[in-house]
Amino acid sequence: MAIIIELDVMLAKRKMKVNDLAAAVGITPQNLSVLKSGRAKAIRFSTLEAICDHLSCQPGDILVYQSEDIKQGH
Amino acid sequence: MHDKTLQNNTFLSLNDSLLLITSLYDDKLATIVQSKVILTMSSSALSRISKVSKFVRWCLLFVGLLHVISFMFTLALAEPTADGYRLAMEVGNQTYTVNITSKDAKSPLGEALAAENFNILAILGSVDVVFTTVLYYFLFRLFSLYQRGSIFEDSNIQCFKLVGYSLMAWVVADLLYPVLVVLVIRFTGLSDVMPLFFGIGSEDLWRLLCGLMISVIGWIMAQARTLQQEQELTI
């Protein structure tokens, strides 16, 4: 998918564990794991808002668009 | 979805342990957990489905075996008559007879085959037995899945579609098989007077309609499954 989730980068920057963020946002760790691994089909605004709030960042810091051509190295 | 489930489910210990496992960030396990959590949503309904499915499964097994065994029994012991088969059994001083007659789209071919001293039960009856057994097998598999608590999974959808396709294939076989039988008899020189038969009965049309409807339902179930998977992956 062209949208890349950089949640692990933000978590590393904030030195926060996935379990802690999941508890703070109010979603289960496995759902956060699904989001982190890029397997999620969609994200609710409320979830995005809560993540941004707890990581003190912008949606653009977590969601990055990368063209399929760039990904394939063309 | 998980949060809602966690609030009202009765399997909290199961979910707790699963949460602990998935906290190790194993994505495959996360998928398995999702399906497990969904299963806990209506455990009483699932339990009822499981019980009824178990009963239906045994019924299918019984009826299926009865069908095949009675066919084999008739094939081995029954004597051909002018309009079908007669099975005579002597129990003590009493003699019991069972007359088996059939009237469908293949009846003219049956009469022609009987006139040429062919075993019509083995030639024409075997197709029906094969397709009936295949249908019983797919239904048995479907209800085994229901019994195990798998209701809207891909394997259920596949079983559903296979039942539909089998019904439609049965109709196609019913149309082509008599022609094939006559052609084989003619080309092998067993009979030169056998006319070609091509017929479709109301039973075939009904089977075709049922097969079509079941296939469409299976296709709709597949679409619903895709929607469900997308919903599961909305965080």
Interface residues (C-beta under 8 A of the other chain):
Chain A: V18 N19 G26 I27 T28 P29 Q30 N31 L32 S33 V34 L35 K36 S37 R39 A40 K41 A42 I43 R44 T47
Chain B: H2 D3 L6 L18 L19 T22 S23 Y25 D26 D27 L29 A30 V33 Q34 Q229 E230 L233 T234 I235
